[in-house]
Amino acid sequence: MASAAAARVVAGGVAPKINVAARDATAKSPTSRRASAVARALRPTAAFVDVVESEPGTLLKPFEEGMQKSLLFGVSHMMNNHEAAEYILNSKPRSVVVETGLCKAHQERRGTVFNFSELFASIHMAGGAAEEALAFITRVAHQLRLEEQPLAGSPFWAQMKTQLPAEALVYAAAFAVEARLVFGDRPKSTTYRRLVSCPTLKELDETFAKQSARNYRLLVPEDHEAATLPPADPATDAFERVCIDERDTILAHTIYEEAALQGTPGVVVAVVGSDHLAGVERRWEEMVASGGKSRASAEEIDALLTAPETTRENVGARLAIMQRLLGLRCTESLVSDAFEALDADMNTLEGDEIIAFNATSEIYGAPRMLLAAAAEADEAAFDAAVGSAKGVDFKKELEPMRAVRPANGGVGWSEEAIVWLRTTGAVDVSSLAKPPTE
């Protein structure tokens, strides 16, 4: 994201905010209602939307002798809020822990540290090669360091705040005050591989159904009883467990390591996406209450950092359901990132696996599967989605979709379901027709 913004700023333009509604059109509900869904998605009740008020951050209390004070900020990955960056400029922390790495080299390994002086000398003085995003951020930080104090009040910073997203501002601020910039998460590819292989096929299917139901709840009017989103449970939601809960543990552990690091005293600032704010706070509170005894062990962290080999069991269906699940939950760019990371696995598909991937992807991208899955996961959401129609059993009409679901003993697809989907233009609602009058 910083790289794209960099290209626009260097060219003299202004980086626009990313459109939250840019998602896989084939994996969503009708487009005519998408704008109102996005507006409702900005409410704090939407568990997967980055909305947070944190000023000036959340204090993470030390719980061991010698630990430094830490402050946690939640930021949006898609907006240019700047509170965290300005706090960094004003407080000059010794370390800044970030969820999203500045560039590919930064996020190859948890705990990777970037130092401005070393990077600037290597890139801009010695002519070393560097990724576009890294070269750009070091130039911004260098210019910022030439500004009059206080840096947060400089005209150059004011201009950057209008052009860069939140995390790019954080990187530049950290470099400007010579803070250690620490990648606190695991590589994205590890998370994607764990999402494909760690849950069972049934769990992936059930998670897809829950997300479909949540999205239908977002489409109903705000005063509707189905507008309230039920909280996601990591025990039954594979996405919540792998993509949120596990990473909350990793992020909290990295913040602890920086706070406990011996040497130069100073505040530790942690900047995470708002999806992770509550989880990291909860884990920290548990560590404080237990005096550190609840902290994840090195072995537990190592296990969460392990990227398993992609399982070959139902691999075509697994990859397809994961693709459609991410399409329901994430931006289109993130879905592309996931499949770029899994490109080698996609290229190993052969024969029946390719057929399974294509067929499952077609079925799980169909609105009728979205309805069928939502009906079994959340009846209230399904009833809200089909409206006030009476006289027809929609669930029965959607039986061909329900039958292929792994949650019901299927494998994600069947020839019969594909034929039904392609030859039946719509669910038969002829029974709704009024009898002819004489």
KOLZAVEX-537785 format. One record per residue (C-alpha): x, y, z; residue number from 1; residue in one letter. Coordinates in nm, 3 decimals, always signed. Example, Ala and Ser with C-alpha at 12.3 -4.5 7.8 and 13.67 -1.06 7.14 Angstrom:
BEGIN
(r (+1.230 -0.450 +0.780) 1 'A')
(r (+1.367 -0.106 +0.714) 2 'S')
This chain:
BEGIN
(r (+0.000 +0.000 +0.000) 1 'M')
(r (+0.283 +0.240 +0.082) 2 'A')
(r (+0.438 +0.157 -0.255) 3 'S')
(r (+0.127 +0.260 -0.450) 4 'A')
(r (+0.095 +0.579 -0.249) 5 'A')
(r (+0.462 +0.651 -0.307) 6 'A')
(r (+0.426 +0.630 -0.682) 7 'A')
(r (+0.137 +0.877 -0.678) 8 'R')
(r (+0.311 +1.126 -0.450) 9 'V')
(r (+0.639 +1.116 -0.644) 10 'V')
(r (+0.440 +1.184 -0.960) 11 'A')
(r (+0.297 +1.493 -0.791) 12 'G')
(r (-0.052 +1.358 -0.740) 13 'G')
(r (-0.260 +1.290 -0.433) 14 'V')
(r (-0.315 +0.933 -0.325) 15 'A')
(r (-0.691 +0.864 -0.311) 16 'P')
(r (-0.846 +0.662 -0.032) 17 'K')
(r (-0.910 +0.301 -0.119) 18 'I')
(r (-1.270 +0.214 -0.195) 19 'N')
(r (-1.388 -0.030 +0.072) 20 'V')
(r (-1.648 -0.168 -0.170) 21 'A')
(r (-1.385 -0.291 -0.419) 22 'A')
(r (-1.442 -0.662 -0.377) 23 'R')
(r (-1.494 -0.976 -0.582) 24 'D')
(r (-1.822 -0.892 -0.754) 25 'A')
(r (-1.908 -1.256 -0.815) 26 'T')
(r (-1.889 -1.337 -0.446) 27 'A')
(r (-2.122 -1.068 -0.315) 28 'K')
(r (-2.489 -0.992 -0.282) 29 'S')
(r (-2.666 -0.767 -0.536) 30 'P')
(r (-2.464 -0.459 -0.634) 31 'T')
(r (-2.763 -0.227 -0.615) 32 'S')
(r (-2.749 -0.246 -0.233) 33 'R')
(r (-2.373 -0.242 -0.197) 34 'R')
(r (-2.342 +0.131 -0.126) 35 'A')
(r (-2.576 +0.115 +0.173) 36 'S')
(r (-2.393 -0.196 +0.299) 37 'A')
(r (-2.061 -0.013 +0.292) 38 'V')
(r (-2.211 +0.278 +0.487) 39 'A')
(r (-2.339 +0.041 +0.755) 40 'R')
(r (-2.005 -0.141 +0.754) 41 'A')
(r (-1.846 +0.172 +0.897) 42 'L')
(r (-2.040 +0.126 +1.221) 43 'R')
(r (-1.836 -0.017 +1.511) 44 'P')
(r (-2.078 -0.313 +1.524) 45 'T')
(r (-1.918 -0.452 +1.206) 46 'A')
(r (-1.653 -0.684 +1.344) 47 'A')
(r (-1.439 -0.686 +1.029) 48 'F')
(r (-1.430 -0.314 +0.957) 49 'V')
(r (-1.136 -0.096 +1.064) 50 'D')
(r (-1.305 +0.166 +1.280) 51 'V')
(r (-1.149 +0.278 +1.606) 52 'V')
(r (-1.107 +0.582 +1.826) 53 'E')
(r (-0.775 +0.567 +2.006) 54 'S')
(r (-0.635 +0.897 +2.129) 55 'E')
(r (-0.357 +0.893 +2.232) 56 'P')
(r (-0.350 +0.514 +2.229) 57 'G')
(r (-0.402 +0.243 +2.487) 58 'T')
(r (-0.150 +0.205 +2.766) 59 'L')
(r (+0.002 -0.145 +2.791) 60 'L')
(r (+0.128 -0.163 +3.148) 61 'K')
(r (+0.464 -0.325 +3.227) 62 'P')
(r (+0.431 -0.650 +3.420) 63 'F')
(r (+0.797 -0.743 +3.465) 64 'E')
(r (+1.086 -0.555 +3.621) 65 'E')
(r (+1.276 -0.350 +3.365) 66 'G')
(r (+0.995 -0.344 +3.106) 67 'M')
(r (+0.929 -0.016 +2.926) 68 'Q')
(r (+0.588 +0.146 +2.895) 69 'K')
(r (+0.407 +0.061 +2.572) 70 'S')
(r (+0.126 +0.236 +2.389) 71 'L')
(r (-0.103 +0.058 +2.143) 72 'L')
(r (-0.272 +0.234 +1.850) 73 'F')
(r (-0.533 +0.091 +1.617) 74 'G')
(r (-0.530 +0.234 +1.265) 75 'V')
(r (-0.720 +0.175 +0.945) 76 'S')
(r (-0.534 +0.003 +0.662) 77 'H')
(r (-0.748 +0.199 +0.415) 78 'M')
(r (-0.758 +0.554 +0.551) 79 'M')
(r (-0.507 +0.830 +0.620) 80 'N')
(r (-0.565 +0.889 +0.991) 81 'N')
(r (-0.248 +1.020 +1.151) 82 'H')
(r (-0.281 +1.016 +1.531) 83 'E')
(r (-0.033 +0.732 +1.581) 84 'A')
(r (+0.227 +0.891 +1.353) 85 'A')
(r (+0.201 +1.228 +1.525) 86 'E')
(r (+0.238 +1.066 +1.865) 87 'Y')
(r (+0.558 +0.904 +1.740) 88 'I')
(r (+0.692 +1.239 +1.619) 89 'L')
(r (+0.614 +1.405 +1.951) 90 'N')
(r (+0.720 +1.126 +2.191) 91 'S')
(r (+1.026 +0.991 +2.006) 92 'K')
(r (+0.986 +0.626 +2.116) 93 'P')
(r (+1.275 +0.383 +2.105) 94 'R')
(r (+1.075 +0.123 +1.911) 95 'S')
(r (+0.772 +0.116 +1.682) 96 'V')
(r (+0.615 -0.227 +1.632) 97 'V')
(r (+0.393 -0.254 +1.323) 98 'V')
(r (+0.152 -0.520 +1.204) 99 'E')
(r (+0.214 -0.450 +0.835) 100 'T')
(r (+0.571 -0.448 +0.710) 101 'G')
(r (+0.702 -0.149 +0.517) 102 'L')
(r (+0.806 -0.367 +0.222) 103 'C')
(r (+0.857 -0.732 +0.128) 104 'K')
(r (+1.201 -0.747 +0.288) 105 'A')
(r (+1.063 -0.605 +0.612) 106 'H')
(r (+0.783 -0.859 +0.644) 107 'Q')
(r (+0.975 -1.172 +0.549) 108 'E')
(r (+1.027 -1.261 +0.915) 109 'R')
(r (+0.870 -1.162 +1.247) 110 'R')
(r (+1.096 -0.931 +1.445) 111 'G')
(r (+1.282 -0.786 +1.145) 112 'T')
(r (+1.419 -0.444 +1.247) 113 'V')
(r (+1.476 -0.150 +1.012) 114 'F')
(r (+1.697 +0.140 +1.126) 115 'N')
(r (+1.682 +0.467 +0.932) 116 'F')
(r (+2.050 +0.564 +0.944) 117 'S')
(r (+2.167 +0.231 +0.808) 118 'E')
(r (+1.902 +0.219 +0.537) 119 'L')
(r (+1.945 +0.578 +0.423) 120 'F')
(r (+2.322 +0.541 +0.397) 121 'A')
(r (+2.288 +0.217 +0.203) 122 'S')
(r (+2.017 +0.335 -0.038) 123 'I')
(r (+2.081 +0.705 -0.099) 124 'H')
(r (+2.452 +0.738 -0.032) 125 'M')
(r (+2.600 +0.404 -0.136) 126 'A')
(r (+2.353 +0.349 -0.420) 127 'G')
(r (+2.222 +0.020 -0.285) 128 'G')
(r (+1.916 -0.142 -0.441) 129 'A')
(r (+1.589 -0.105 -0.252) 130 'A')
(r (+1.220 -0.169 -0.301) 131 'E')
(r (+1.024 +0.135 -0.421) 132 'E')
(r (+0.827 +0.172 -0.097) 133 'A')
(r (+1.139 +0.161 +0.118) 134 'L')
(r (+1.329 +0.412 -0.094) 135 'A')
(r (+1.033 +0.648 -0.090) 136 'F')
(r (+0.973 +0.633 +0.286) 137 'I')
(r (+1.341 +0.695 +0.361) 138 'T')
(r (+1.331 +1.005 +0.138) 139 'R')
(r (+1.018 +1.130 +0.316) 140 'V')
(r (+1.180 +1.071 +0.655) 141 'A')
(r (+1.500 +1.246 +0.549) 142 'H')
(r (+1.307 +1.552 +0.432) 143 'Q')
(r (+1.106 +1.550 +0.753) 144 'L')
(r (+1.425 +1.546 +0.961) 145 'R')
(r (+1.532 +1.869 +0.787) 146 'L')
(r (+1.216 +2.050 +0.894) 147 'E')
(r (+1.202 +2.284 +1.192) 148 'E')
(r (+1.086 +2.146 +1.525) 149 'Q')
(r (+0.827 +2.042 +1.622) 150 'P')
(r (+0.813 +1.804 +1.326) 151 'L')
(r (+0.440 +1.742 +1.366) 152 'A')
(r (+0.378 +2.110 +1.294) 153 'G')
(r (+0.588 +2.139 +0.980) 154 'S')
(r (+0.431 +2.229 +0.641) 155 'P')
(r (+0.590 +1.921 +0.481) 156 'F')
(r (+0.425 +1.693 +0.738) 157 'W')
(r (+0.091 +1.866 +0.682) 158 'A')
(r (+0.122 +1.786 +0.311) 159 'Q')
(r (+0.215 +1.422 +0.375) 160 'M')
(r (-0.089 +1.377 +0.600) 161 'K')
(r (-0.317 +1.454 +0.306) 162 'T')
(r (-0.141 +1.216 +0.069) 163 'Q')
(r (-0.027 +0.907 +0.260) 164 'L')
(r (-0.222 +0.632 +0.435) 165 'P')
(r (-0.186 +0.579 +0.811) 166 'A')
(r (+0.081 +0.310 +0.804) 167 'E')
(r (+0.308 +0.496 +0.560) 168 'A')
(r (+0.291 +0.796 +0.794) 169 'L')
(r (+0.390 +0.571 +1.084) 170 'V')
(r (+0.694 +0.436 +0.896) 171 'Y')
(r (+0.809 +0.786 +0.804) 172 'A')
(r (+0.758 +0.916 +1.159) 173 'A')
(r (+0.951 +0.625 +1.309) 174 'A')
(r (+1.244 +0.685 +1.076) 175 'F')
(r (+1.234 +1.060 +1.137) 176 'A')
(r (+1.290 +1.010 +1.512) 177 'V')
(r (+1.541 +0.722 +1.470) 178 'E')
(r (+1.309 +0.464 +1.628) 179 'A')
(r (+1.355 +0.093 +1.564) 180 'R')
(r (+1.088 -0.011 +1.312) 181 'L')
(r (+0.995 -0.369 +1.404) 182 'V')
(r (+0.776 -0.604 +1.201) 183 'F')
(r (+0.553 -0.760 +1.466) 184 'G')
(r (+0.340 -1.004 +1.267) 185 'D')
(r (+0.412 -1.324 +1.074) 186 'R')
(r (+0.450 -1.323 +0.693) 187 'P')
(r (+0.119 -1.307 +0.507) 188 'K')
(r (+0.202 -1.623 +0.314) 189 'S')
(r (+0.214 -1.817 +0.642) 190 'T')
(r (-0.134 -1.698 +0.735) 191 'T')
(r (-0.276 -1.789 +0.394) 192 'Y')
(r (-0.122 -2.137 +0.405) 193 'R')
(r (-0.256 -2.194 +0.754) 194 'R')
(r (-0.604 -2.085 +0.644) 195 'L')
(r (-0.599 -2.335 +0.357) 196 'V')
(r (-0.455 -2.631 +0.546) 197 'S')
(r (-0.520 -2.605 +0.922) 198 'C')
(r (-0.904 -2.605 +0.926) 199 'P')
(r (-1.097 -2.904 +0.798) 200 'T')
(r (-1.288 -2.863 +0.474) 201 'L')
(r (-1.606 -2.863 +0.682) 202 'K')
(r (-1.473 -2.580 +0.901) 203 'E')
(r (-1.387 -2.370 +0.596) 204 'L')
(r (-1.738 -2.426 +0.461) 205 'D')
(r (-1.900 -2.334 +0.793) 206 'E')
(r (-1.688 -2.020 +0.815) 207 'T')
(r (-1.799 -1.924 +0.463) 208 'F')
(r (-2.161 -1.969 +0.570) 209 'A')
(r (-2.118 -1.752 +0.880) 210 'K')
(r (-1.957 -1.475 +0.677) 211 'Q')
(r (-2.232 -1.490 +0.415) 212 'S')
(r (-2.490 -1.451 +0.692) 213 'A')
(r (-2.302 -1.156 +0.842) 214 'R')
(r (-2.295 -0.982 +0.505) 215 'N')
(r (-2.669 -1.027 +0.463) 216 'Y')
(r (-2.720 -0.871 +0.806) 217 'R')
(r (-2.525 -0.568 +0.682) 218 'L')
(r (-2.776 -0.524 +0.401) 219 'L')
(r (-3.085 -0.484 +0.617) 220 'V')
(r (-3.202 -0.144 +0.747) 221 'P')
(r (-3.027 -0.023 +1.060) 222 'E')
(r (-3.343 -0.048 +1.269) 223 'D')
(r (-3.407 -0.410 +1.167) 224 'H')
(r (-3.366 -0.670 +1.440) 225 'E')
(r (-3.120 -0.862 +1.220) 226 'A')
(r (-2.890 -0.560 +1.177) 227 'A')
(r (-2.685 -0.649 +1.485) 228 'T')
(r (-2.385 -0.867 +1.404) 229 'L')
(r (-2.318 -1.163 +1.633) 230 'P')
(r (-1.960 -1.174 +1.764) 231 'P')
(r (-1.722 -1.404 +1.577) 232 'A')
(r (-1.602 -1.706 +1.774) 233 'D')
(r (-1.247 -1.828 +1.697) 234 'P')
(r (-1.347 -2.177 +1.810) 235 'A')
(r (-1.599 -2.212 +1.526) 236 'T')
(r (-1.479 -1.950 +1.275) 237 'D')
(r (-1.162 -2.054 +1.091) 238 'A')
(r (-1.097 -1.704 +0.957) 239 'F')
(r (-1.128 -1.548 +1.300) 240 'E')
(r (-0.901 -1.813 +1.451) 241 'R')
(r (-0.626 -1.814 +1.188) 242 'V')
(r (-0.630 -1.459 +1.053) 243 'C')
(r (-0.719 -1.267 +1.370) 244 'I')
(r (-0.679 -1.466 +1.692) 245 'D')
(r (-0.345 -1.633 +1.615) 246 'E')
(r (-0.197 -1.308 +1.493) 247 'R')
(r (-0.319 -1.122 +1.803) 248 'D')
(r (-0.105 -1.363 +2.005) 249 'T')
(r (+0.197 -1.307 +1.781) 250 'I')
(r (+0.163 -0.928 +1.786) 251 'L')
(r (+0.128 -0.917 +2.164) 252 'A')
(r (+0.438 -1.135 +2.199) 253 'H')
(r (+0.647 -0.908 +1.973) 254 'T')
(r (+0.537 -0.599 +2.167) 255 'I')
(r (+0.639 -0.776 +2.488) 256 'Y')
(r (+0.982 -0.858 +2.346) 257 'E')
(r (+1.043 -0.495 +2.253) 258 'E')
(r (+0.917 -0.367 +2.589) 259 'A')
(r (+1.142 -0.613 +2.775) 260 'A')
(r (+1.447 -0.541 +2.558) 261 'L')
(r (+1.736 -0.419 +2.769) 262 'Q')
(r (+1.933 -0.114 +2.664) 263 'G')
(r (+1.827 +0.239 +2.578) 264 'T')
(r (+1.516 +0.334 +2.778) 265 'P')
(r (+1.214 +0.472 +2.598) 266 'G')
(r (+0.851 +0.416 +2.512) 267 'V')
(r (+0.744 +0.136 +2.278) 268 'V')
(r (+0.466 +0.226 +2.034) 269 'V')
(r (+0.268 -0.052 +1.867) 270 'A')
(r (+0.052 +0.017 +1.562) 271 'V')
(r (-0.189 -0.253 +1.449) 272 'V')
(r (-0.494 -0.273 +1.226) 273 'G')
(r (-0.815 -0.209 +1.416) 274 'S')
(r (-0.924 -0.571 +1.374) 275 'D')
(r (-0.642 -0.663 +1.612) 276 'H')
(r (-0.680 -0.386 +1.869) 277 'L')
(r (-0.921 -0.561 +2.107) 278 'A')
(r (-0.742 -0.896 +2.084) 279 'G')
(r (-0.397 -0.754 +2.159) 280 'V')
(r (-0.539 -0.552 +2.450) 281 'E')
(r (-0.708 -0.864 +2.590) 282 'R')
(r (-0.392 -1.072 +2.575) 283 'R')
(r (-0.191 -0.795 +2.740) 284 'W')
(r (-0.445 -0.762 +3.020) 285 'E')
(r (-0.421 -1.137 +3.077) 286 'E')
(r (-0.041 -1.111 +3.101) 287 'M')
(r (-0.066 -0.823 +3.347) 288 'V')
(r (-0.319 -1.011 +3.562) 289 'A')
(r (-0.104 -1.327 +3.565) 290 'S')
(r (+0.227 -1.149 +3.610) 291 'G')
(r (+0.337 -1.277 +3.271) 292 'G')
(r (+0.249 -1.642 +3.332) 293 'K')
(r (-0.015 -1.641 +3.056) 294 'S')
(r (+0.238 -1.520 +2.798) 295 'R')
(r (+0.275 -1.753 +2.500) 296 'A')
(r (+0.582 -1.973 +2.520) 297 'S')
(r (+0.855 -1.975 +2.257) 298 'A')
(r (+0.729 -2.314 +2.142) 299 'E')
(r (+0.373 -2.183 +2.102) 300 'E')
(r (+0.493 -1.883 +1.903) 301 'I')
(r (+0.709 -2.105 +1.682) 302 'D')
(r (+0.407 -2.324 +1.609) 303 'A')
(r (+0.202 -2.019 +1.504) 304 'L')
(r (+0.485 -1.905 +1.278) 305 'L')
(r (+0.499 -2.237 +1.096) 306 'T')
(r (+0.361 -2.250 +0.745) 307 'A')
(r (+0.239 -2.605 +0.686) 308 'P')
(r (+0.267 -2.777 +0.353) 309 'E')
(r (-0.060 -2.733 +0.169) 310 'T')
(r (-0.266 -3.044 +0.227) 311 'T')
(r (-0.358 -3.244 -0.084) 312 'R')
(r (-0.687 -3.360 +0.065) 313 'E')
(r (-0.965 -3.186 -0.131) 314 'N')
(r (-0.708 -2.921 -0.222) 315 'V')
(r (-0.908 -2.789 -0.519) 316 'G')
(r (-1.221 -2.735 -0.311) 317 'A')
(r (-1.017 -2.593 -0.021) 318 'R')
(r (-0.853 -2.330 -0.238) 319 'L')
(r (-1.185 -2.238 -0.401) 320 'A')
(r (-1.378 -2.200 -0.073) 321 'I')
(r (-1.092 -1.998 +0.076) 322 'M')
(r (-1.095 -1.771 -0.231) 323 'Q')
(r (-1.467 -1.709 -0.198) 324 'R')
(r (-1.444 -1.664 +0.180) 325 'L')
(r (-1.179 -1.395 +0.141) 326 'L')
(r (-1.395 -1.233 -0.130) 327 'G')
(r (-1.677 -1.198 +0.122) 328 'L')
(r (-1.458 -1.064 +0.398) 329 'R')
(r (-1.164 -0.874 +0.245) 330 'C')
(r (-1.067 -0.627 -0.024) 331 'T')
(r (-0.998 -0.747 -0.376) 332 'E')
(r (-0.630 -0.661 -0.338) 333 'S')
(r (-0.598 -0.889 -0.036) 334 'L')
(r (-0.758 -1.176 -0.227) 335 'V')
(r (-0.504 -1.118 -0.504) 336 'S')
(r (-0.222 -1.115 -0.247) 337 'D')
(r (-0.342 -1.446 -0.107) 338 'A')
(r (-0.342 -1.621 -0.441) 339 'F')
(r (-0.012 -1.470 -0.540) 340 'E')
(r (+0.129 -1.626 -0.222) 341 'A')
(r (-0.038 -1.957 -0.310) 342 'L')
(r (+0.059 -1.945 -0.677) 343 'D')
(r (+0.289 -2.246 -0.645) 344 'A')
(r (+0.005 -2.450 -0.493) 345 'D')
(r (-0.234 -2.345 -0.769) 346 'M')
(r (+0.020 -2.453 -1.029) 347 'N')
(r (+0.040 -2.803 -0.879) 348 'T')
(r (-0.332 -2.869 -0.929) 349 'L')
(r (-0.396 -3.136 -1.187) 350 'E')
(r (-0.679 -3.339 -1.333) 351 'G')
(r (-0.964 -3.382 -1.087) 352 'D')
(r (-0.817 -3.113 -0.858) 353 'E')
(r (-0.852 -2.852 -1.133) 354 'I')
(r (-1.207 -2.965 -1.202) 355 'I')
(r (-1.288 -2.945 -0.829) 356 'A')
(r (-1.139 -2.597 -0.797) 357 'F')
(r (-1.327 -2.454 -1.096) 358 'N')
(r (-1.658 -2.617 -1.006) 359 'A')
(r (-1.641 -2.528 -0.636) 360 'T')
(r (-1.541 -2.171 -0.716) 361 'S')
(r (-1.837 -2.136 -0.952) 362 'E')
(r (-2.082 -2.275 -0.698) 363 'I')
(r (-1.952 -2.076 -0.400) 364 'Y')
(r (-1.952 -1.758 -0.607) 365 'G')
(r (-2.322 -1.798 -0.689) 366 'A')
(r (-2.581 -1.591 -0.499) 367 'P')
(r (-2.784 -1.908 -0.449) 368 'R')
(r (-2.500 -2.065 -0.252) 369 'M')
(r (-2.466 -1.747 -0.047) 370 'L')
(r (-2.833 -1.777 +0.046) 371 'L')
(r (-2.823 -2.153 +0.101) 372 'A')
(r (-2.521 -2.131 +0.331) 373 'A')
(r (-2.656 -1.829 +0.521) 374 'A')
(r (-2.985 -2.011 +0.579) 375 'A')
(r (-2.809 -2.291 +0.765) 376 'E')
(r (-2.572 -2.063 +0.958) 377 'A')
(r (-2.815 -1.791 +1.064) 378 'D')
(r (-3.187 -1.832 +1.004) 379 'E')
(r (-3.264 -1.473 +1.108) 380 'A')
(r (-3.020 -1.338 +0.850) 381 'A')
(r (-3.171 -1.564 +0.583) 382 'F')
(r (-3.525 -1.453 +0.666) 383 'D')
(r (-3.416 -1.090 +0.648) 384 'A')
(r (-3.248 -1.152 +0.311) 385 'A')
(r (-3.547 -1.316 +0.139) 386 'V')
(r (-3.785 -1.053 +0.271) 387 'G')
(r (-4.153 -1.101 +0.334) 388 'S')
(r (-4.225 -1.351 +0.058) 389 'A')
(r (-4.476 -1.612 +0.167) 390 'K')
(r (-4.599 -1.935 +0.021) 391 'G')
(r (-4.269 -2.088 -0.087) 392 'V')
(r (-3.998 -2.282 +0.095) 393 'D')
(r (-3.681 -2.112 -0.021) 394 'F')
(r (-3.462 -2.351 +0.173) 395 'K')
(r (-3.614 -2.644 -0.013) 396 'K')
(r (-3.567 -2.466 -0.346) 397 'E')
(r (-3.196 -2.425 -0.263) 398 'L')
(r (-3.144 -2.792 -0.179) 399 'E')
(r (-2.899 -2.858 -0.469) 400 'P')
(r (-2.664 -2.599 -0.317) 401 'M')
(r (-2.702 -2.727 +0.038) 402 'R')
(r (-2.634 -3.085 -0.071) 403 'A')
(r (-2.279 -3.015 -0.192) 404 'V')
(r (-2.170 -2.835 +0.124) 405 'R')
(r (-1.900 -3.021 +0.322) 406 'P')
(r (-2.098 -2.929 +0.634) 407 'A')
(r (-2.369 -3.161 +0.498) 408 'N')
(r (-2.135 -3.437 +0.381) 409 'G')
(r (-2.058 -3.302 +0.034) 410 'G')
(r (-1.722 -3.213 -0.119) 411 'V')
(r (-1.805 -2.860 -0.237) 412 'G')
(r (-1.942 -2.948 -0.578) 413 'W')
(r (-2.117 -3.205 -0.792) 414 'S')
(r (-2.204 -3.237 -1.159) 415 'E')
(r (-2.572 -3.222 -1.069) 416 'E')
(r (-2.526 -2.896 -0.879) 417 'A')
(r (-2.332 -2.739 -1.166) 418 'I')
(r (-2.599 -2.844 -1.419) 419 'V')
(r (-2.875 -2.710 -1.191) 420 'W')
(r (-2.691 -2.382 -1.142) 421 'L')
(r (-2.631 -2.333 -1.514) 422 'R')
(r (-2.971 -2.442 -1.642) 423 'T')
(r (-3.199 -2.297 -1.377) 424 'T')
(r (-3.218 -1.923 -1.429) 425 'G')
(r (-3.365 -1.854 -1.086) 426 'A')
(r (-3.525 -2.023 -0.791) 427 'V')
(r (-3.874 -2.137 -0.886) 428 'D')
(r (-4.118 -1.907 -0.711) 429 'V')
(r (-4.415 -1.992 -0.927) 430 'S')
(r (-4.608 -2.096 -0.619) 431 'S')
(r (-4.618 -1.729 -0.520) 432 'L')
(r (-4.834 -1.649 -0.819) 433 'A')
(r (-5.195 -1.568 -0.745) 434 'K')
(r (-5.453 -1.812 -0.890) 435 'P')
(r (-5.618 -1.673 -1.204) 436 'P')
(r (-5.947 -1.498 -1.143) 437 'T')
(r (-6.249 -1.592 -1.342) 438 'E')
